[in-house]
Amino acid sequence: MGRSSVQEEVKGVTGPYWQSLREGQLSVQRCSRCGTHIFMPRICCPRCHGTELSWVPVSGRGSVWSSTEVHRAPSAEFKARTPYWVVLVRLDEGPTVMAHYLPADAADRPLPDTRVDAEVQDPMEGSGMPLLAFRRHA
């Protein structure tokens, strides 16, 4: 069976991120020099350009910065989920991540400043990749 359109190689700089999701935990990089939490994975700190970055688990809590409701799936794996929400969440630790939003009901909208908690979903059919999502904080 070939790789799906959303499956990526999980080695190199992004490997630890995908591994942490497989283990049910959201992790980001942290710069040993200045302490900045970093996401998207990279080889040097965008703040101080330090290269000693480690992977640390984060709380998974944050606030919605922006959101959009998707009606056209980018690939076959996402088609069954449409319509669905995609959010930019500013984590309490600082970095911003993009993920799905799982509404509690049809009226639940991820408005700016909505407090949310991360949840790692099982891989979608055919993708083999875990899915990062957020729900409204209880």
PyMOL commands that place a pseudoatom at each C-alpha (Angstrom):
pseudoatom trace, name=CA, resn=MET, resi=1, chain=A, elem=C, hetatm=0, pos=[0.000, 0.000, 0.000]
pseudoatom trace, name=CA, resn=GLY, resi=2, chain=A, elem=C, hetatm=0, pos=[1.389, 3.423, -0.958]
pseudoatom trace, name=CA, resn=ARG, resi=3, chain=A, elem=C, hetatm=0, pos=[1.538, 6.472, 1.231]
pseudoatom trace, name=CA, resn=SER, resi=4, chain=A, elem=C, hetatm=0, pos=[-1.501, 8.722, 1.350]
pseudoatom trace, name=CA, resn=SER, resi=5, chain=A, elem=C, hetatm=0, pos=[-1.474, 12.303, 0.175]
pseudoatom trace, name=CA, resn=VAL, resi=6, chain=A, elem=C, hetatm=0, pos=[-1.210, 13.562, 3.776]
pseudoatom trace, name=CA, resn=GLN, resi=7, chain=A, elem=C, hetatm=0, pos=[1.403, 11.122, 5.060]
pseudoatom trace, name=CA, resn=GLU, resi=8, chain=A, elem=C, hetatm=0, pos=[4.877, 12.613, 5.436]
pseudoatom trace, name=CA, resn=GLU, resi=9, chain=A, elem=C, hetatm=0, pos=[8.264, 11.166, 6.203]
pseudoatom trace, name=CA, resn=VAL, resi=10, chain=A, elem=C, hetatm=0, pos=[8.640, 11.272, 9.964]
pseudoatom trace, name=CA, resn=LYS, resi=11, chain=A, elem=C, hetatm=0, pos=[12.368, 11.652, 10.213]
pseudoatom trace, name=CA, resn=GLY, resi=12, chain=A, elem=C, hetatm=0, pos=[14.663, 14.614, 10.473]
pseudoatom trace, name=CA, resn=VAL, resi=13, chain=A, elem=C, hetatm=0, pos=[13.591, 17.720, 12.327]
pseudoatom trace, name=CA, resn=THR, resi=14, chain=A, elem=C, hetatm=0, pos=[9.856, 16.797, 12.449]
pseudoatom trace, name=CA, resn=GLY, resi=15, chain=A, elem=C, hetatm=0, pos=[10.335, 13.201, 13.618]
pseudoatom trace, name=CA, resn=PRO, resi=16, chain=A, elem=C, hetatm=0, pos=[10.126, 13.897, 17.380]
pseudoatom trace, name=CA, resn=TYR, resi=17, chain=A, elem=C, hetatm=0, pos=[6.914, 15.925, 16.887]
pseudoatom trace, name=CA, resn=TRP, resi=18, chain=A, elem=C, hetatm=0, pos=[5.143, 13.040, 15.135]
pseudoatom trace, name=CA, resn=GLN, resi=19, chain=A, elem=C, hetatm=0, pos=[6.502, 10.530, 17.649]
pseudoatom trace, name=CA, resn=SER, resi=20, chain=A, elem=C, hetatm=0, pos=[5.132, 12.576, 20.568]
pseudoatom trace, name=CA, resn=LEU, resi=21, chain=A, elem=C, hetatm=0, pos=[1.707, 12.728, 18.894]
pseudoatom trace, name=CA, resn=ARG, resi=22, chain=A, elem=C, hetatm=0, pos=[1.785, 8.949, 18.416]
pseudoatom trace, name=CA, resn=GLU, resi=23, chain=A, elem=C, hetatm=0, pos=[2.366, 8.723, 22.169]
pseudoatom trace, name=CA, resn=GLY, resi=24, chain=A, elem=C, hetatm=0, pos=[-0.644, 10.995, 22.811]
pseudoatom trace, name=CA, resn=GLN, resi=25, chain=A, elem=C, hetatm=0, pos=[1.360, 14.059, 23.830]
pseudoatom trace, name=CA, resn=LEU, resi=26, chain=A, elem=C, hetatm=0, pos=[1.896, 17.453, 22.183]
pseudoatom trace, name=CA, resn=SER, resi=27, chain=A, elem=C, hetatm=0, pos=[5.572, 18.448, 22.271]
pseudoatom trace, name=CA, resn=VAL, resi=28, chain=A, elem=C, hetatm=0, pos=[7.403, 21.473, 20.903]
pseudoatom trace, name=CA, resn=GLN, resi=29, chain=A, elem=C, hetatm=0, pos=[11.036, 22.472, 20.725]
pseudoatom trace, name=CA, resn=ARG, resi=30, chain=A, elem=C, hetatm=0, pos=[12.632, 24.605, 23.438]
pseudoatom trace, name=CA, resn=CYS, resi=31, chain=A, elem=C, hetatm=0, pos=[15.823, 26.597, 23.016]
pseudoatom trace, name=CA, resn=SER, resi=32, chain=A, elem=C, hetatm=0, pos=[18.416, 25.787, 25.691]
pseudoatom trace, name=CA, resn=ARG, resi=33, chain=A, elem=C, hetatm=0, pos=[20.021, 29.216, 25.274]
pseudoatom trace, name=CA, resn=CYS, resi=34, chain=A, elem=C, hetatm=0, pos=[17.039, 31.601, 25.625]
pseudoatom trace, name=CA, resn=GLY, resi=35, chain=A, elem=C, hetatm=0, pos=[14.199, 29.316, 26.789]
pseudoatom trace, name=CA, resn=THR, resi=36, chain=A, elem=C, hetatm=0, pos=[11.874, 30.095, 23.871]
pseudoatom trace, name=CA, resn=HIS, resi=37, chain=A, elem=C, hetatm=0, pos=[9.303, 27.428, 23.012]
pseudoatom trace, name=CA, resn=ILE, resi=38, chain=A, elem=C, hetatm=0, pos=[9.284, 26.870, 19.240]
pseudoatom trace, name=CA, resn=PHE, resi=39, chain=A, elem=C, hetatm=0, pos=[6.865, 25.527, 16.674]
pseudoatom trace, name=CA, resn=MET, resi=40, chain=A, elem=C, hetatm=0, pos=[7.196, 24.691, 13.610]
pseudoatom trace, name=CA, resn=PRO, resi=41, chain=A, elem=C, hetatm=0, pos=[10.177, 22.387, 14.069]
pseudoatom trace, name=CA, resn=ARG, resi=42, chain=A, elem=C, hetatm=0, pos=[13.452, 23.905, 12.894]
pseudoatom trace, name=CA, resn=ILE, resi=43, chain=A, elem=C, hetatm=0, pos=[17.201, 23.609, 13.297]
pseudoatom trace, name=CA, resn=CYS, resi=44, chain=A, elem=C, hetatm=0, pos=[17.818, 26.917, 15.099]
pseudoatom trace, name=CA, resn=CYS, resi=45, chain=A, elem=C, hetatm=0, pos=[15.940, 29.245, 17.427]
pseudoatom trace, name=CA, resn=PRO, resi=46, chain=A, elem=C, hetatm=0, pos=[14.165, 32.098, 15.603]
pseudoatom trace, name=CA, resn=ARG, resi=47, chain=A, elem=C, hetatm=0, pos=[14.789, 34.379, 18.595]
pseudoatom trace, name=CA, resn=CYS, resi=48, chain=A, elem=C, hetatm=0, pos=[18.498, 33.938, 19.429]
pseudoatom trace, name=CA, resn=HIS, resi=49, chain=A, elem=C, hetatm=0, pos=[19.654, 31.620, 16.614]
pseudoatom trace, name=CA, resn=GLY, resi=50, chain=A, elem=C, hetatm=0, pos=[20.824, 29.044, 19.149]
pseudoatom trace, name=CA, resn=THR, resi=51, chain=A, elem=C, hetatm=0, pos=[21.129, 25.512, 17.801]
pseudoatom trace, name=CA, resn=GLU, resi=52, chain=A, elem=C, hetatm=0, pos=[20.697, 23.547, 21.032]
pseudoatom trace, name=CA, resn=LEU, resi=53, chain=A, elem=C, hetatm=0, pos=[17.010, 22.727, 20.806]
pseudoatom trace, name=CA, resn=SER, resi=54, chain=A, elem=C, hetatm=0, pos=[15.304, 19.996, 22.790]
pseudoatom trace, name=CA, resn=TRP, resi=55, chain=A, elem=C, hetatm=0, pos=[11.800, 18.544, 22.618]
pseudoatom trace, name=CA, resn=VAL, resi=56, chain=A, elem=C, hetatm=0, pos=[9.573, 19.180, 25.631]
pseudoatom trace, name=CA, resn=PRO, resi=57, chain=A, elem=C, hetatm=0, pos=[5.966, 18.239, 26.346]
pseudoatom trace, name=CA, resn=VAL, resi=58, chain=A, elem=C, hetatm=0, pos=[3.589, 21.193, 26.683]
pseudoatom trace, name=CA, resn=SER, resi=59, chain=A, elem=C, hetatm=0, pos=[0.267, 21.567, 28.489]
pseudoatom trace, name=CA, resn=GLY, resi=60, chain=A, elem=C, hetatm=0, pos=[-1.797, 21.567, 25.305]
pseudoatom trace, name=CA, resn=ARG, resi=61, chain=A, elem=C, hetatm=0, pos=[-3.804, 24.512, 26.635]
pseudoatom trace, name=CA, resn=GLY, resi=62, chain=A, elem=C, hetatm=0, pos=[-4.150, 27.766, 24.780]
pseudoatom trace, name=CA, resn=SER, resi=63, chain=A, elem=C, hetatm=0, pos=[-6.445, 30.312, 23.149]
pseudoatom trace, name=CA, resn=VAL, resi=64, chain=A, elem=C, hetatm=0, pos=[-7.880, 30.421, 19.654]
pseudoatom trace, name=CA, resn=TRP, resi=65, chain=A, elem=C, hetatm=0, pos=[-6.208, 33.161, 17.644]
pseudoatom trace, name=CA, resn=SER, resi=66, chain=A, elem=C, hetatm=0, pos=[-8.043, 32.548, 14.366]
pseudoatom trace, name=CA, resn=SER, resi=67, chain=A, elem=C, hetatm=0, pos=[-10.310, 29.952, 12.765]
pseudoatom trace, name=CA, resn=THR, resi=68, chain=A, elem=C, hetatm=0, pos=[-11.888, 28.941, 9.494]
pseudoatom trace, name=CA, resn=GLU, resi=69, chain=A, elem=C, hetatm=0, pos=[-14.542, 26.432, 8.528]
pseudoatom trace, name=CA, resn=VAL, resi=70, chain=A, elem=C, hetatm=0, pos=[-13.343, 24.146, 5.728]
pseudoatom trace, name=CA, resn=HIS, resi=71, chain=A, elem=C, hetatm=0, pos=[-15.903, 22.970, 3.162]
pseudoatom trace, name=CA, resn=ARG, resi=72, chain=A, elem=C, hetatm=0, pos=[-13.533, 21.657, 0.464]
pseudoatom trace, name=CA, resn=ALA, resi=73, chain=A, elem=C, hetatm=0, pos=[-11.225, 18.922, 1.627]
pseudoatom trace, name=CA, resn=PRO, resi=74, chain=A, elem=C, hetatm=0, pos=[-7.583, 19.170, 0.527]
pseudoatom trace, name=CA, resn=SER, resi=75, chain=A, elem=C, hetatm=0, pos=[-7.399, 15.384, 0.102]
pseudoatom trace, name=CA, resn=ALA, resi=76, chain=A, elem=C, hetatm=0, pos=[-9.557, 12.261, 0.104]
pseudoatom trace, name=CA, resn=GLU, resi=77, chain=A, elem=C, hetatm=0, pos=[-8.699, 11.531, 3.753]
pseudoatom trace, name=CA, resn=PHE, resi=78, chain=A, elem=C, hetatm=0, pos=[-10.362, 14.755, 4.899]
pseudoatom trace, name=CA, resn=LYS, resi=79, chain=A, elem=C, hetatm=0, pos=[-13.437, 14.618, 2.648]
pseudoatom trace, name=CA, resn=ALA, resi=80, chain=A, elem=C, hetatm=0, pos=[-15.578, 12.622, 5.103]
pseudoatom trace, name=CA, resn=ARG, resi=81, chain=A, elem=C, hetatm=0, pos=[-14.897, 15.244, 7.796]
pseudoatom trace, name=CA, resn=THR, resi=82, chain=A, elem=C, hetatm=0, pos=[-16.223, 18.242, 5.839]
pseudoatom trace, name=CA, resn=PRO, resi=83, chain=A, elem=C, hetatm=0, pos=[-17.267, 20.695, 6.954]
pseudoatom trace, name=CA, resn=TYR, resi=84, chain=A, elem=C, hetatm=0, pos=[-14.674, 20.969, 9.725]
pseudoatom trace, name=CA, resn=TRP, resi=85, chain=A, elem=C, hetatm=0, pos=[-12.892, 23.727, 11.619]
pseudoatom trace, name=CA, resn=VAL, resi=86, chain=A, elem=C, hetatm=0, pos=[-9.193, 24.564, 11.463]
pseudoatom trace, name=CA, resn=VAL, resi=87, chain=A, elem=C, hetatm=0, pos=[-7.801, 26.820, 14.189]
pseudoatom trace, name=CA, resn=LEU, resi=88, chain=A, elem=C, hetatm=0, pos=[-4.619, 28.683, 14.985]
pseudoatom trace, name=CA, resn=VAL, resi=89, chain=A, elem=C, hetatm=0, pos=[-4.058, 28.266, 18.719]
pseudoatom trace, name=CA, resn=ARG, resi=90, chain=A, elem=C, hetatm=0, pos=[-1.602, 30.301, 20.756]
pseudoatom trace, name=CA, resn=LEU, resi=91, chain=A, elem=C, hetatm=0, pos=[-0.348, 27.803, 23.331]
pseudoatom trace, name=CA, resn=ASP, resi=92, chain=A, elem=C, hetatm=0, pos=[0.097, 28.989, 26.914]
pseudoatom trace, name=CA, resn=GLU, resi=93, chain=A, elem=C, hetatm=0, pos=[3.814, 28.269, 26.461]
pseudoatom trace, name=CA, resn=GLY, resi=94, chain=A, elem=C, hetatm=0, pos=[4.007, 30.765, 23.574]
pseudoatom trace, name=CA, resn=PRO, resi=95, chain=A, elem=C, hetatm=0, pos=[4.092, 29.158, 20.129]
pseudoatom trace, name=CA, resn=THR, resi=96, chain=A, elem=C, hetatm=0, pos=[1.145, 29.046, 17.752]
pseudoatom trace, name=CA, resn=VAL, resi=97, chain=A, elem=C, hetatm=0, pos=[-0.003, 25.743, 16.256]
pseudoatom trace, name=CA, resn=MET, resi=98, chain=A, elem=C, hetatm=0, pos=[-2.522, 24.906, 13.550]
pseudoatom trace, name=CA, resn=ALA, resi=99, chain=A, elem=C, hetatm=0, pos=[-4.936, 22.051, 14.190]
pseudoatom trace, name=CA, resn=HIS, resi=100, chain=A, elem=C, hetatm=0, pos=[-8.504, 20.861, 13.859]
pseudoatom trace, name=CA, resn=TYR, resi=101, chain=A, elem=C, hetatm=0, pos=[-11.211, 22.070, 16.235]
pseudoatom trace, name=CA, resn=LEU, resi=102, chain=A, elem=C, hetatm=0, pos=[-13.720, 19.547, 17.571]
pseudoatom trace, name=CA, resn=PRO, resi=103, chain=A, elem=C, hetatm=0, pos=[-16.975, 21.376, 18.332]
pseudoatom trace, name=CA, resn=ALA, resi=104, chain=A, elem=C, hetatm=0, pos=[-19.118, 20.176, 21.237]
pseudoatom trace, name=CA, resn=ASP, resi=105, chain=A, elem=C, hetatm=0, pos=[-22.243, 20.666, 19.109]
pseudoatom trace, name=CA, resn=ALA, resi=106, chain=A, elem=C, hetatm=0, pos=[-23.417, 22.382, 15.917]
pseudoatom trace, name=CA, resn=ALA, resi=107, chain=A, elem=C, hetatm=0, pos=[-23.556, 25.794, 17.633]
pseudoatom trace, name=CA, resn=ASP, resi=108, chain=A, elem=C, hetatm=0, pos=[-20.006, 25.608, 19.026]
pseudoatom trace, name=CA, resn=ARG, resi=109, chain=A, elem=C, hetatm=0, pos=[-17.781, 28.027, 17.103]
pseudoatom trace, name=CA, resn=PRO, resi=110, chain=A, elem=C, hetatm=0, pos=[-14.067, 28.591, 17.832]
pseudoatom trace, name=CA, resn=LEU, resi=111, chain=A, elem=C, hetatm=0, pos=[-14.128, 32.362, 18.284]
pseudoatom trace, name=CA, resn=PRO, resi=112, chain=A, elem=C, hetatm=0, pos=[-10.968, 34.366, 19.045]
pseudoatom trace, name=CA, resn=ASP, resi=113, chain=A, elem=C, hetatm=0, pos=[-9.813, 33.984, 22.661]
pseudoatom trace, name=CA, resn=THR, resi=114, chain=A, elem=C, hetatm=0, pos=[-11.799, 30.756, 23.171]
pseudoatom trace, name=CA, resn=ARG, resi=115, chain=A, elem=C, hetatm=0, pos=[-9.836, 28.668, 25.693]
pseudoatom trace, name=CA, resn=VAL, resi=116, chain=A, elem=C, hetatm=0, pos=[-9.049, 25.207, 24.319]
pseudoatom trace, name=CA, resn=ASP, resi=117, chain=A, elem=C, hetatm=0, pos=[-7.284, 21.951, 25.208]
pseudoatom trace, name=CA, resn=ALA, resi=118, chain=A, elem=C, hetatm=0, pos=[-5.287, 19.750, 22.822]
pseudoatom trace, name=CA, resn=GLU, resi=119, chain=A, elem=C, hetatm=0, pos=[-6.362, 16.229, 22.017]
pseudoatom trace, name=CA, resn=VAL, resi=120, chain=A, elem=C, hetatm=0, pos=[-4.506, 13.742, 19.854]
pseudoatom trace, name=CA, resn=GLN, resi=121, chain=A, elem=C, hetatm=0, pos=[-6.839, 11.821, 17.555]
pseudoatom trace, name=CA, resn=ASP, resi=122, chain=A, elem=C, hetatm=0, pos=[-6.151, 8.388, 16.098]
pseudoatom trace, name=CA, resn=PRO, resi=123, chain=A, elem=C, hetatm=0, pos=[-4.852, 8.365, 12.535]
pseudoatom trace, name=CA, resn=MET, resi=124, chain=A, elem=C, hetatm=0, pos=[-7.449, 8.918, 9.838]
pseudoatom trace, name=CA, resn=GLU, resi=125, chain=A, elem=C, hetatm=0, pos=[-8.263, 6.034, 7.534]
pseudoatom trace, name=CA, resn=GLY, resi=126, chain=A, elem=C, hetatm=0, pos=[-5.454, 5.700, 5.027]
pseudoatom trace, name=CA, resn=SER, resi=127, chain=A, elem=C, hetatm=0, pos=[-3.148, 8.333, 6.511]
pseudoatom trace, name=CA, resn=GLY, resi=128, chain=A, elem=C, hetatm=0, pos=[-1.237, 6.574, 9.274]
pseudoatom trace, name=CA, resn=MET, resi=129, chain=A, elem=C, hetatm=0, pos=[-0.616, 9.985, 10.869]
pseudoatom trace, name=CA, resn=PRO, resi=130, chain=A, elem=C, hetatm=0, pos=[-2.101, 11.088, 14.223]
pseudoatom trace, name=CA, resn=LEU, resi=131, chain=A, elem=C, hetatm=0, pos=[-4.259, 14.213, 14.097]
pseudoatom trace, name=CA, resn=LEU, resi=132, chain=A, elem=C, hetatm=0, pos=[-3.805, 17.126, 16.500]
pseudoatom trace, name=CA, resn=ALA, resi=133, chain=A, elem=C, hetatm=0, pos=[-7.123, 18.698, 17.473]
pseudoatom trace, name=CA, resn=PHE, resi=134, chain=A, elem=C, hetatm=0, pos=[-8.484, 21.082, 20.099]
pseudoatom trace, name=CA, resn=ARG, resi=135, chain=A, elem=C, hetatm=0, pos=[-11.719, 21.153, 22.097]
pseudoatom trace, name=CA, resn=ARG, resi=136, chain=A, elem=C, hetatm=0, pos=[-13.254, 23.989, 24.068]
pseudoatom trace, name=CA, resn=HIS, resi=137, chain=A, elem=C, hetatm=0, pos=[-11.830, 24.038, 27.605]
pseudoatom trace, name=CA, resn=ALA, resi=138, chain=A, elem=C, hetatm=0, pos=[-14.335, 22.567, 30.070]
for i in range(1, 138): cmd.bond("trace and resi %d" % i, "trace and resi %d" % (i + 1))
show_as sticks, trace
zoom trace
